[in-house]
Amino acid sequence: MTASRAPKSAPKTAGKKPASAPRPAWRIHTPRFEADAVCPLMPVWPWGGHRGWSYDLIRFMKPAVIAELGVHWGTSLFAFAQAVKDARLKSKLIGVDTWRGDNHTGPYGNDVLDTVRTIAKEHFPKQSFDLKPMTFDEALPFVSDESINLLHIDGFHTYEAVAHDFETWLPKLAPDGVILLHDVAVETGYGSARFWLDLLKRFPGFAFQHSWGLGVVFPKGRRWLDALEKANLPDKVKLYTYRARLERAGIELKDTGDMAVSRLAAMDTMGKLIKDRDTEIALLKSIVSDRDNEISNLITQSGALLTDLDDARAVSDQNSARCGHLQIRITELEQVLHHASEIAARVPGLEAEVVAQAKRAQGAEAELADHRRQIEALYARLRDLESVHAAVLAQLDQAQAQIAELTARRTQLEADVARLSDDRAMHLSRISDVENRHDVLAADIQALVARLHQDHEQAEDLRRQMREKDLTMQQLKETIDRVSADLEMLALRIEQLERIEIERERKQDMDSQPHSGRLPRPEIAKARRVRR
């Protein structure tokens, strides 16, 4: 950004903002420029990088009258019109251009003006357009003094032409009006850049350096400059500069006839390819990020399942241990039952002995009753143990089924993790390839830009040589005209002298002898003219 404060002698505003008027708020928009549907190259033409800022400026100022000197295809004029349409303003748009071209744009036909009229009619039917196909000086009488709130000057770019346009249209600017001047960047090499530096010594202003440079000057008051400074102007300039450079992807194109149009089309195609590659890269990165999140979730779930599996295995081990103890207890009970069976087998013999020995029989019967009670208790205990054993076996089968299911899920998760890892490696490889292709395209674009700058310099050299040759031819023509005039005067002088000589010789001849042997005077004069 270049900026300058107004010197003490700078003119002051003729009108003051009412104290009760609300302070305007600067808002950043992302507009859709409808004129691009007819002229797709507008975003990459020299003025395309300033459309976003100018759109927001119109909505910030809400100017009643907007005038443009030098419309061409209407990149800037329709950016203004888009803001007027979207904000539903009643602004009047004045466009002045011969629509015949000049030494900078090259000549063109009526198709350009027809295209401008078509865009205005089809896309901005409710906006007020006043297109004036004439020179800037011819349009002056049709515009009232101090009526223009925003004036854009983008005509012929020599120092003298821009200075003339600025001075002649300055009276048409309203108090607190703002003037925009295109092609003020030093690297353009135009006289408009030198005029801008001189203009900053007279009035306050600032400039954008991208897209061939756009100067903003406040020659009739600081109202809007102060409002912009309160809206953090330096940051705004940086923001729109970076946004424009990002949108253009570092591509600066110029319109220099059919050759420039074809190269702009090629670079626009490359820009679209880069945009598609960037979109694909972003999509791949998003897919990789989603896969990474999915892998992380699967790993978390796998850890939880493994924890459940370990718990189930611990429960299974405990149940297996309990089953072992129960099996040992059952074996012991079976041994007791076997012993009880042997005792029961001995009961008939003991009954025979009871007859002989009554006392021993009574004791044996009491012991037998006790053993029978023990056996019944053992059978009841055995039945309870069998129920517990069956329940434990059922729990063990359920745990084994859960272990099998968890093992299968773990195997599936491990396979999914391996597959996702392979997909991630493949996407990373594709991202690397796309980034490499992006770098190659960027290098090609830089080479094209350098070639364009070289062609522009060669074209400027050719124009300068043609101007020098035209000047030389003009001087030579003037010299030839002067020599021709001198020759004509000399011929008239010679003819006059010859007439005098003829008269003198005729007079002498009349005074001489009639037969002097000389030729008659007219024949002598004729012979002399033949010798010449």
C-alpha positions in Angstrom: 0.0 0.0 0.0 1.2 3.5 -0.8 -0.4 6.4 1.0 0.0 10.1 1.4 -1.4 12.9 3.6 -2.8 16.0 2.0 -0.5 19.0 2.1 -1.7 22.2 3.8 -2.8 23.7 0.5 -5.1 20.7 -0.3 -8.7 21.8 -1.0 -11.1 21.2 1.9 -14.5 19.6 1.6 -17.3 21.9 0.5 -19.9 20.1 2.5 -19.9 18.6 6.0 -21.4 15.3 7.2 -24.3 15.9 9.6 -23.5 15.2 13.2 -26.5 12.9 13.6 -25.7 10.8 10.5 -24.8 7.2 11.5 -21.3 6.0 10.8 -21.2 3.6 7.8 -20.0 0.1 8.5 -17.6 -1.7 6.2 -18.7 -5.3 5.4 -16.7 -7.9 3.5 -18.9 -9.8 1.0 -18.3 -12.7 -1.4 -20.3 -11.6 -4.4 -21.2 -13.5 -7.5 -20.5 -11.3 -10.6 -23.2 -12.1 -13.1 -21.3 -10.5 -16.0 -18.9 -13.5 -15.9 -21.5 -15.6 -17.5 -21.1 -13.6 -20.7 -17.4 -12.8 -20.4 -15.7 -15.6 -18.4 -12.3 -13.9 -18.7 -13.3 -10.9 -16.5 -11.8 -12.4 -13.3 -8.3 -12.6 -14.9 -8.3 -9.4 -16.9 -6.1 -6.6 -15.5 -9.0 -5.0 -13.4 -10.3 -8.3 -12.1 -8.3 -8.3 -8.9 -10.0 -5.1 -7.7 -13.7 -6.2 -8.1 -14.1 -7.5 -4.6 -12.8 -4.3 -3.0 -14.8 -2.0 -5.3 -18.0 -4.0 -4.7 -17.6 -3.5 -0.9 -16.7 0.2 -1.5 -19.9 0.8 -3.4 -22.0 -0.8 -0.6 -20.0 1.3 2.0 -20.4 4.7 0.2 -23.8 4.2 -1.5 -22.9 6.8 -4.2 -25.8 8.4 -6.1 -23.8 8.8 -9.3 -20.9 6.5 -10.5 -19.0 7.5 -13.6 -16.3 5.6 -15.5 -13.9 6.9 -18.2 -12.8 3.9 -20.2 -15.3 1.0 -20.1 -14.0 -1.5 -22.7 -15.6 -4.9 -21.8 -17.0 -3.5 -18.5 -15.0 -5.5 -15.9 -15.1 -2.6 -13.5 -18.4 -1.0 -14.5 -20.3 -4.3 -14.0 -18.6 -4.8 -10.6 -20.0 -1.5 -9.6 -23.4 -2.5 -11.1 -23.4 -5.8 -9.2 -23.0 -3.9 -5.9 -25.7 -1.5 -6.8 -28.0 -4.4 -7.7 -27.3 -6.5 -4.7 -27.6 -3.6 -2.2 -30.8 -2.3 -4.0 -29.3 1.1 -4.5 -30.7 3.8 -6.8 -27.3 4.8 -8.2 -26.9 6.0 -11.7 -24.0 4.4 -13.7 -22.3 6.5 -16.5 -19.9 4.8 -18.9 -17.9 6.8 -21.3 -15.8 5.1 -24.1 -15.4 5.4 -27.8 -15.4 1.6 -28.0 -13.0 1.8 -30.9 -9.8 1.0 -28.9 -6.4 2.9 -28.6 -2.7 2.2 -28.8 -2.8 0.3 -25.5 -5.9 -1.9 -26.0 -5.6 -2.2 -29.8 -8.5 -1.5 -32.1 -11.7 -3.4 -31.9 -15.1 -3.5 -33.5 -18.7 -2.9 -32.5 -18.9 -6.4 -30.8 -17.4 -5.0 -27.6 -20.1 -2.3 -27.2 -22.8 -4.8 -28.2 -21.6 -7.2 -25.5 -21.6 -4.4 -22.9 -25.2 -3.4 -23.8 -26.3 -7.1 -23.8 -24.9 -7.6 -20.2 -26.6 -4.4 -19.0 -29.9 -5.4 -20.6 -30.0 -9.1 -19.5 -28.4 -9.0 -16.1 -29.0 -5.4 -14.8 -32.4 -4.5 -16.3 -33.5 -2.4 -13.3 -30.2 -0.5 -12.9 -29.8 3.0 -14.5 -27.1 2.9 -17.2 -26.0 5.9 -19.3 -23.5 4.6 -21.9 -21.9 7.4 -23.9 -20.0 6.1 -27.0 -17.8 9.2 -27.4 -14.5 10.7 -26.2 -14.1 11.9 -22.6 -13.9 15.5 -23.7 -17.1 15.1 -25.8 -19.0 13.7 -22.8 -18.1 16.7 -20.5 -21.1 18.9 -21.5 -23.5 16.0 -20.8 -22.5 15.7 -17.1 -23.4 18.3 -14.5 -20.6 19.9 -12.3 -20.2 18.4 -8.8 -22.6 15.6 -9.6 -20.3 12.5 -9.5 -19.8 10.7 -6.2 -17.4 8.1 -7.4 -15.3 8.6 -10.6 -13.1 5.9 -12.1 -10.5 6.9 -14.7 -9.1 4.1 -16.8 -8.4 5.7 -20.3 -5.1 6.1 -22.2 -2.2 5.6 -19.8 0.3 8.3 -20.8 1.2 10.9 -18.2 -0.4 13.7 -20.3 -3.6 11.8 -21.1 -4.2 10.8 -17.4 -3.4 14.4 -16.2 -5.8 15.8 -18.8 -8.6 13.4 -17.8 -8.1 14.1 -14.1 -8.1 17.9 -14.5 -11.0 18.2 -16.9 -13.3 15.9 -15.0 -12.3 17.1 -11.5 -15.0 19.9 -11.6 -17.6 17.1 -12.2 -16.7 15.5 -8.8 -19.1 16.2 -5.9 -17.9 17.4 -2.6 -16.3 14.5 -0.6 -16.2 12.6 -3.9 -13.7 9.8 -4.5 -11.6 9.1 -7.6 -10.2 5.8 -8.7 -7.3 5.6 -11.1 -6.1 2.3 -12.7 -2.6 1.3 -13.8 -0.7 3.2 -11.1 1.7 0.3 -10.2 5.3 1.3 -11.0 6.0 -2.0 -12.7 3.5 -1.2 -15.5 5.9 1.4 -16.9 3.0 3.7 -17.8 2.9 7.4 -17.4 -0.2 6.9 -15.2 2.1 5.5 -12.5 4.3 8.7 -12.5 1.2 10.9 -12.5 -0.1 9.0 -9.5 3.1 9.7 -7.5 2.7 13.4 -8.4 -1.0 13.4 -7.5 -0.2 12.1 -4.0 1.8 15.3 -3.4 -1.4 17.3 -3.8 -4.2 15.1 -2.3 -4.5 12.4 0.3 -4.9 8.8 -1.0 -3.7 5.3 -1.0 -3.2 2.5 -3.6 -3.4 -1.2 -4.2 -0.3 -2.6 -6.0 -1.8 -5.8 -7.4 -3.6 -6.1 -10.7 -1.7 -3.3 -12.3 -2.4 -1.0 -9.4 -5.5 1.0 -8.3 -5.1 4.4 -6.8 -7.8 5.9 -4.5 -7.6 9.7 -4.1 -9.8 12.2 -2.1 -9.4 15.6 -3.8 -12.4 17.3 -2.3 -12.5 16.2 1.3 -11.4 13.5 3.7 -14.8 12.3 4.8 -14.5 8.9 3.2 -10.8 8.5 3.9 -11.5 9.2 7.6 -14.3 6.6 7.6 -12.0 4.0 6.0 -9.2 4.7 8.5 -11.7 4.2 11.3 -12.6 0.9 9.7 -8.9 -0.2 9.9 -7.8 0.7 6.4 -4.3 -0.8 6.4 -5.7 -4.2 7.3 -8.4 -3.9 4.7 -5.8 -3.1 2.0 -3.8 -6.2 3.0 -6.8 -8.4 3.1 -8.1 -7.5 -0.3 -4.6 -7.7 -1.8 -4.0 -11.2 -0.4 -7.5 -12.3 -1.4 -7.1 -11.0 -5.0 -3.7 -12.6 -5.3 -5.1 -15.9 -4.0 -8.0 -15.8 -6.4 -5.7 -15.0 -9.3 -3.1 -17.6 -8.1 -0.4 -15.2 -8.9 -1.5 -14.8 -12.5 -1.5 -11.2 -13.9 -2.8 -11.1 -17.4 -3.2 -8.2 -19.8 -5.5 -7.6 -22.7 -3.3 -6.8 -25.8 -5.4 -8.0 -28.7 -6.1 -11.5 -30.0 -2.8 -12.9 -28.8 -3.3 -11.7 -25.2 -6.9 -13.1 -25.3 -5.7 -16.6 -26.3 -2.9 -16.6 -23.7 -5.4 -15.5 -21.0 -7.7 -18.3 -22.0 -4.8 -20.8 -21.7 -3.8 -19.5 -18.3 -7.4 -19.5 -17.2 -7.6 -23.2 -18.1 -4.5 -23.8 -16.0 -6.0 -21.9 -13.1 -9.1 -24.1 -13.3 -6.9 -27.2 -13.4 -5.0 -26.0 -10.3 -8.3 -25.3 -8.6 -9.5 -28.8 -9.5 -6.3 -30.3 -8.2 -6.6 -28.3 -5.0 -10.2 -29.5 -4.6 -9.1 -33.1 -5.1 -6.2 -32.7 -2.6 -8.6 -31.2 -0.1 -11.0 -34.1 -0.7 -8.3 -36.7 -0.3 -7.0 -35.0 2.8 -10.6 -35.1 4.2 -10.9 -38.8 3.3 -7.6 -39.6 5.0 -8.7 -37.6 8.0 -12.0 -39.5 8.2 -10.1 -42.8 7.8 -7.7 -41.8 10.5 -10.6 -41.0 12.8 -12.2 -44.3 11.9 -9.0 -46.2 12.6 -8.7 -44.4 15.9 -12.3 -45.4 16.8 -11.7 -49.0 15.7 -8.5 -49.2 17.7 -10.4 -47.8 20.8 -13.2 -50.3 20.2 -10.6 -53.1 19.8 -9.0 -52.2 23.1 -12.4 -52.3 24.8 -13.2 -55.6 23.2 -9.8 -57.0 24.2 -10.4 -55.9 27.8 -13.8 -57.6 27.7 -12.2 -60.7 26.3 -9.6 -60.7 29.1 -12.4 -60.3 31.7 -14.3 -63.2 30.1 -11.3 -65.4 30.0 -10.7 -64.6 33.7 -14.3 -65.5 34.5 -13.9 -68.7 32.4 -10.7 -69.6 34.3 -12.5 -69.1 37.6 -15.4 -71.2 36.5 -13.0 -73.9 35.3 -11.3 -73.9 38.7 -14.7 -74.2 40.4 -15.6 -77.1 38.1 -12.4 -78.9 39.1 -13.1 -78.5 42.8 -16.7 -79.7 42.2 -15.4 -82.7 40.3 -13.1 -83.6 43.1 -15.9 -83.3 45.6 -18.1 -85.5 43.5 -15.4 -88.1 43.3 -15.2 -88.0 47.1 -19.0 -88.4 47.4 -19.0 -91.3 45.0 -16.4 -93.0 47.2 -18.6 -92.4 50.2 -21.6 -93.8 48.3 -19.6 -96.9 47.3 -18.6 -97.4 50.9 -22.3 -97.0 51.9 -23.3 -99.6 49.3 -20.8 -102.0 50.8 -22.2 -101.4 54.2 -25.8 -101.9 52.9 -24.6 -105.2 51.3 -23.5 -106.4 54.7 -26.8 -105.6 56.4 -28.4 -109.1 55.9 -25.5 -110.8 57.6 -25.6 -108.3 60.4 -29.4 -109.0 60.9 -28.6 -112.8 61.3 -26.0 -111.9 63.9 -28.6 -109.5 65.6 -30.7 -112.5 66.6 -27.6 -113.9 68.4 -26.4 -110.7 69.7 -29.2 -108.2 70.4 -27.2 -105.5 71.9 -24.8 -105.5 68.9 -27.8 -105.4 66.5 -29.3 -102.4 68.2 -26.1 -100.5 67.8 -25.7 -101.6 64.2 -29.2 -100.5 63.4 -28.6 -97.1 64.9 -25.3 -96.8 63.0 -27.1 -97.9 59.8 -29.8 -95.3 60.3 -27.1 -92.7 60.7 -25.4 -93.9 57.6 -28.7 -93.8 55.7 -29.3 -90.2 56.8 -25.8 -89.4 55.6 -26.4 -91.1 52.3 -29.6 -89.2 51.8 -27.9 -85.9 52.7 -25.1 -86.8 50.3 -27.5 -87.6 47.5 -29.3 -84.2 48.1 -25.9 -82.5 48.1 -25.0 -84.4 44.9 -28.2 -83.2 43.2 -27.4 -79.6 44.2 -23.9 -80.0 43.0 -25.1 -81.4 39.7 -27.4 -78.4 39.2 -24.5 -76.0 40.0 -22.3 -78.0 37.7 -24.9 -77.7 34.9 -25.2 -73.9 35.4 -21.4 -73.6 35.4 -21.1 -75.6 32.2 -23.8 -73.4 30.6 -21.9 -70.2 31.7 -18.7 -71.7 30.4 -20.3 -72.5 27.0 -21.7 -68.9 26.9 -18.3 -67.5 27.8 -16.6 -69.6 25.2 -19.1 -68.4 22.6 -18.4 -64.8 23.6 -14.7 -65.5 23.4 -15.1 -66.9 19.9 -17.2 -63.9 18.8 -14.7 -61.4 20.3 -11.8 -63.2 18.6 -13.7 -63.1 15.3 -14.4 -59.3 15.8 -10.8 -58.7 16.8 -9.6 -60.5 13.6 -12.0 -58.4 11.5 -10.9 -55.2 13.2 -7.2 -56.1 12.6 -8.1 -56.7 8.9 -10.0 -53.4 8.7 -7.0 -51.6 10.4 -4.6 -53.2 7.9 -6.9 -52.2 5.0 -7.3 -48.7 6.2 -3.6 -48.4 6.6 -3.1 -49.5 3.0 -5.8 -47.0 1.9 -4.1 -44.2 3.8 -0.7 -45.0 2.3 -2.4 -45.1 -1.2 -4.1 -41.7 -0.6 -0.9 -40.2 0.8 0.8 -41.3 -2.4 -1.9 -39.8 -4.5 -1.7 -36.5 -2.5 2.1 -36.5 -3.1 1.5 -37.0 -6.9 -1.1 -34.3 -7.0 1.2 -31.9 -5.1 4.0 -32.7 -7.5 1.7 -32.0 -10.5 0.6 -28.8 -8.7 4.2 -27.7 -8.4 4.8 -28.4 -12.1 1.8 -26.4 -13.1 2.8 -23.6 -10.9 6.3 -23.6 -12.5 4.7 -23.6 -16.0 2.4 -20.7 -15.0 5.4 -18.7 -13.7 7.2 -19.3 -17.0 4.2 -18.1 -19.0 3.9 -15.0 -16.8 7.6 -14.3 -17.4 7.1 -14.9 -21.2 4.1 -12.5 -21.1 6.1 -9.8 -19.4 8.9 -10.3 -22.0 6.3 -10.1 -24.8 4.9 -6.9 -23.2 8.4 -5.4 -23.1 9.0 -6.3 -26.7 5.7 -4.9 -27.7 6.5 -1.6 -25.9 9.9 -1.5 -27.7 8.1 -2.0 -31.0 5.6 0.7 -30.2 8.4 3.1 -29.2 10.3 2.3 -32.4 7.1 2.8 -34.5 6.6 6.1 -32.8 10.2 7.1 -33.6 9.8 6.0 -37.2 6.5 7.9 -37.5 8.2 11.0 -36.2 11.1 10.6 -38.6 8.7 10.0 -41.5 6.8 13.1 -40.5 10.0 15.2 -40.4 11.1 13.7 -43.8 7.7 14.5 -45.3 7.9 18.1 -44.0 11.4 18.4 -45.5 10.2 17.0 -48.9 7.3 19.4 -48.8 9.6 22.3 -48.2 12.0 21.2 -51.0 9.1 20.7 -53.4 7.8 24.2 -52.6 11.4 25.6 -53.1 11.6 23.8 -56.5 8.3 25.1 -57.6 9.3 28.7 -56.7 12.6 28.1 -58.5 10.8 26.8 -61.6 8.6 29.9 -61.6 11.6 32.1 -61.2 13.4 30.4 -64.1 10.4 30.6 -66.3 10.1 34.3 -65.5 13.8 34.9 -66.3 13.4 33.0 -69.6 10.5 35.2 -70.5 12.6 38.3 -69.7 15.5 36.9 -71.8 13.2 36.1 -74.7 11.8 39.6 -74.6 15.3 41.1 -74.4 16.6 39.0 -77.3 13.5 39.7 -79.4 14.1 43.4 -78.9 17.7 43.1 -79.9 16.7 41.1 -82.9 14.4 43.7 -84.1 17.2 46.3 -83.9 19.8 44.0 -85.7 20.2 43.2 -89.4 17.4 41.1 -91.0 20.0 38.6 -92.4 22.5 38.2 -89.5 22.6 34.4 -89.8 21.2 33.9 -86.3 18.2 31.7 -85.4 15.0 33.4 -84.5 14.8 34.2 -80.8 11.9 31.7 -80.0 13.9 28.8 -81.4 16.9 29.9 -79.4 14.8 29.9 -76.2 13.3 26.5 -77.1 16.8 25.0 -77.6 17.9 26.3 -74.2 14.9 24.7 -72.5 15.7 21.4 -74.2 19.3 21.5 -73.0 18.0 22.0 -69.4 
